[in-house]
Amino acid sequence: MAGRAGSEDEYEARKQRSKLYFRMRVTVLLLILVGVGLYAWRDIERRRSRNEWTETLEIAIVFVERQPVSARAVEAAKARTADLATVLAAEMARFRGGPPPFRFTAFGPVGHAAAPPEAGEPGLVSDARFAWNLWRYTSAVDDASGVSERSFDARIYVVVTPPTNAKVKQIEGASQQGGKVGLVEVELDETMVDFALFVAAHELFHTLGASDKYDASGGVLMPDGLAEPELAPIFPQRYVELMARHRPVGPTQTKPPKSLDELRVGRATAREIGWAP
């Protein structure tokens, strides 16, 4: 009888230990879930607070060399980030008061031969894959450049290569809509400095919630893609609406900006990012 009682006691002890371990595992998992939820909530709140414009947003512009380019062009682009901040501050002032909207800090150039990731067709799996690849890419660049993700409200990576054609130079952009990361790929020389920063600002505004103001064929949307929709005659437009990226000079003709002085933020874009009611 004593042996049977002993085995029953051992069984009960094992049973209690099993319950204890189960409760501990559940508690740890719940704590992890709560932590992830709190981080996600705080991240969403931080992103939303950017559009209140009560403080100047800290923006990193990181120049990444896939191949060596003109050092003068890179240094000119880094220097012009201060002028970009001035232009955007003047644009915000047309709609509302407040502190300057952006303070840019330029980093690089950082040598990184890998191509930046490309977004696939819209979809849950494709978006998740792009987000993962983008995080891996930017993390490697951040480590090389000394950029601290937590120190900035958004980060724009300007990936540069030398021009392959003296007359036609390529530039493309991508970003996380409402997120914190944007990408610009540009064949950079001294003639492309302002256009590269223009596209960087375009991608930055995507992270703040602004939408494109051009259609699938690249045509400027009317009237939201016009910097001065009230102009009479309406063409040629004198400025380039930031989210349209080109200046309409006729019903079907557009020209890319040559200078940051051409940059304007239209009312539709201003509403989307919280500058206008």
PEPE-V821242 format. One record per residue. N is the residue number from 1. RES is the residue in three letters. PSI is psi in radians with two decimals (NA if undefined). OMEGA is omega in whole degrees, 0 to 359 (* if undefined). Layout:
# PEPE-V821242
[[N/RES/PSI/OMEGA] [N/RES/PSI/OMEGA]]
This chain:
# PEPE-V821242
[[1/MET/-0.68/181] [2/ALA/-0.69/180] [3/GLY/-0.71/179] [4/ARG/-0.71/179] [5/ALA/-0.68/180] [6/GLY/-0.73/181] [7/SER/-0.64/177] [8/GLU/-0.71/178] [9/ASP/-0.72/179] [10/GLU/-0.70/179] [11/TYR/-0.78/180] [12/GLU/-0.67/180] [13/ALA/-0.76/178] [14/ARG/-0.68/180] [15/LYS/-0.76/179] [16/GLN/-0.71/178] [17/ARG/-0.70/179] [18/SER/-0.76/178] [19/LYS/-0.70/180] [20/LEU/-0.80/179] [21/TYR/-0.68/179] [22/PHE/-0.80/180] [23/ARG/-0.65/179] [24/MET/-0.77/179] [25/ARG/-0.77/179] [26/VAL/-0.73/180] [27/THR/-0.78/179] [28/VAL/-0.78/180] [29/LEU/-0.72/178] [30/LEU/-0.72/178] [31/LEU/-0.70/178] [32/ILE/-0.78/179] [33/LEU/-0.74/178] [34/VAL/-0.74/179] [35/GLY/-0.78/178] [36/VAL/-0.74/179] [37/GLY/-0.75/179] [38/LEU/-0.72/179] [39/TYR/-0.79/180] [40/ALA/-0.74/180] [41/TRP/-0.79/180] [42/ARG/-0.67/179] [43/ASP/-0.75/178] [44/ILE/-0.75/180] [45/GLU/-0.68/178] [46/ARG/-0.71/179] [47/ARG/-0.73/179] [48/ARG/-0.68/183] [49/SER/-0.39/178] [50/ARG/-0.64/185] [51/ASN/0.10/175] [52/GLU/-0.39/174] [53/TRP/0.63/175] [54/THR/-0.26/179] [55/GLU/2.71/175] [56/THR/2.25/180] [57/LEU/2.41/178] [58/GLU/2.09/184] [59/ILE/2.23/175] [60/ALA/2.29/171] [61/ILE/1.95/188] [62/VAL/2.07/179] [63/PHE/2.18/184] [64/VAL/2.12/178] [65/GLU/1.93/170] [66/ARG/-0.61/174] [67/GLN/2.66/181] [68/PRO/2.37/177] [69/VAL/3.12/180] [70/SER/2.11/178] [71/ALA/-0.62/179] [72/ARG/-0.67/180] [73/ALA/-0.76/180] [74/VAL/-0.79/180] [75/GLU/-0.64/177] [76/ALA/-0.71/179] [77/ALA/-0.74/179] [78/LYS/-0.72/180] [79/ALA/-0.60/183] [80/ARG/-0.16/177] [81/THR/-0.54/177] [82/ALA/-0.67/177] [83/ASP/-0.63/176] [84/LEU/-0.74/178] [85/ALA/-0.69/179] [86/THR/-0.77/179] [87/VAL/-0.78/182] [88/LEU/-0.56/175] [89/ALA/-0.70/178] [90/ALA/-0.64/178] [91/GLU/-0.76/178] [92/MET/-0.67/182] [93/ALA/-0.37/177] [94/ARG/-0.33/184] [95/PHE/-0.56/185] [96/ARG/2.88/174] [97/GLY/-3.06/179] [98/GLY/3.08/179] [99/PRO/2.87/176] [100/PRO/2.40/187] [101/PRO/-0.57/188] [102/PHE/2.53/167] [103/ARG/2.03/183] [104/PHE/2.39/172] [105/THR/2.11/183] [106/ALA/2.39/179] [107/PHE/2.70/173] [108/GLY/-2.93/11] [109/PRO/2.49/177] [110/VAL/2.21/177] [111/GLY/2.13/180] [112/HIS/1.81/189] [113/ALA/-0.36/182] [114/ALA/2.49/177] [115/ALA/2.49/175] [116/PRO/2.69/182] [117/PRO/2.67/178] [118/GLU/2.40/177] [119/ALA/2.43/177] [120/GLY/-2.85/176] [121/GLU/2.50/181] [122/PRO/2.37/180] [123/GLY/2.75/186] [124/LEU/-0.87/182] [125/VAL/-0.78/180] [126/SER/-0.73/180] [127/ASP/-0.71/180] [128/ALA/-0.72/179] [129/ARG/-0.76/179] [130/PHE/-0.76/180] [131/ALA/-0.72/179] [132/TRP/-0.82/180] [133/ASN/-0.64/178] [134/LEU/-0.70/179] [135/TRP/-0.74/179] [136/ARG/-0.77/182] [137/TYR/-0.89/183] [138/THR/-0.57/178] [139/SER/-0.72/178] [140/ALA/-0.74/179] [141/VAL/-0.72/179] [142/ASP/-0.74/179] [143/ASP/-0.70/182] [144/ALA/-0.54/185] [145/SER/-0.20/182] [146/GLY/0.36/179] [147/VAL/2.26/176] [148/SER/2.03/183] [149/GLU/-0.70/185] [150/ARG/-0.24/183] [151/SER/-0.12/188] [152/PHE/2.55/177] [153/ASP/-0.43/175] [154/ALA/2.73/179] [155/ARG/2.24/179] [156/ILE/2.17/182] [157/TYR/2.06/180] [158/VAL/1.81/185] [159/VAL/2.06/189] [160/VAL/2.51/171] [161/THR/2.80/178] [162/PRO/2.67/178] [163/PRO/2.50/176] [164/THR/-0.21/180] [165/ASN/2.25/184] [166/ALA/-0.46/185] [167/LYS/-0.63/184] [168/VAL/2.12/180] [169/LYS/2.35/186] [170/GLN/2.54/173] [171/ILE/2.34/180] [172/GLU/2.75/179] [173/GLY/2.74/175] [174/ALA/2.68/181] [175/SER/2.94/175] [176/GLN/1.98/179] [177/GLN/2.05/183] [178/GLY/0.16/182] [179/GLY/-2.55/184] [180/LYS/0.08/185] [181/VAL/2.36/174] [182/GLY/2.68/180] [183/LEU/2.44/172] [184/VAL/2.26/174] [185/GLU/2.18/186] [186/VAL/2.44/168] [187/GLU/1.78/194] [188/LEU/2.23/162] [189/ASP/-3.04/186] [190/GLU/-0.37/178] [191/THR/-0.27/185] [192/MET/0.07/186] [193/VAL/-0.94/184] [194/ASP/-0.67/179] [195/PHE/-0.69/178] [196/ALA/-0.75/179] [197/LEU/-0.56/175] [198/PHE/-0.82/180] [199/VAL/-0.60/176] [200/ALA/-0.74/177] [201/ALA/-0.67/177] [202/HIS/-0.83/180] [203/GLU/-0.62/176] [204/LEU/-0.75/181] [205/PHE/-0.51/173] [206/HIS/-0.72/181] [207/THR/-0.34/180] [208/LEU/0.04/175] [209/GLY/0.01/180] [210/ALA/2.57/180] [211/SER/2.79/177] [212/ASP/2.55/178] [213/LYS/0.62/173] [214/TYR/2.75/184] [215/ASP/-3.05/185] [216/ALA/-0.45/179] [217/SER/0.03/180] [218/GLY/-0.02/180] [219/GLY/2.49/181] [220/VAL/2.29/178] [221/LEU/2.41/179] [222/MET/2.36/358] [223/PRO/-0.07/189] [224/ASP/-0.41/180] [225/GLY/0.10/179] [226/LEU/2.35/177] [227/ALA/-0.58/180] [228/GLU/1.35/182] [229/PRO/-0.31/181] [230/GLU/-0.08/184] [231/LEU/2.42/178] [232/ALA/2.12/353] [233/PRO/2.75/188] [234/ILE/-0.44/178] [235/PHE/2.51/359] [236/PRO/2.53/173] [237/GLN/2.59/182] [238/ARG/-0.37/185] [239/TYR/2.98/180] [240/VAL/2.10/174] [241/GLU/2.27/190] [242/LEU/-0.75/185] [243/MET/-0.05/173] [244/ALA/-0.51/173] [245/ARG/-0.22/178] [246/HIS/2.72/181] [247/ARG/2.05/177] [248/PRO/2.21/177] [249/VAL/-0.08/178] [250/GLY/3.11/182] [251/PRO/-0.55/181] [252/THR/0.11/183] [253/GLN/2.37/177] [254/THR/2.79/177] [255/LYS/2.47/177] [256/PRO/2.74/179] [257/PRO/2.55/175] [258/LYS/-0.35/184] [259/SER/2.66/174] [260/LEU/-0.35/178] [261/ASP/-0.31/179] [262/GLU/-0.16/187] [263/LEU/2.27/172] [264/ARG/2.63/175] [265/VAL/2.04/180] [266/GLY/2.90/184] [267/ARG/-0.65/180] [268/ALA/-0.76/177] [269/THR/-0.71/180] [270/ALA/-0.67/178] [271/ARG/-0.72/184] [272/GLU/-0.55/183] [273/ILE/0.03/175] [274/GLY/0.20/177] [275/TRP/-0.46/184] [276/ALA/2.60/178] [277/PRO/NA/*]]
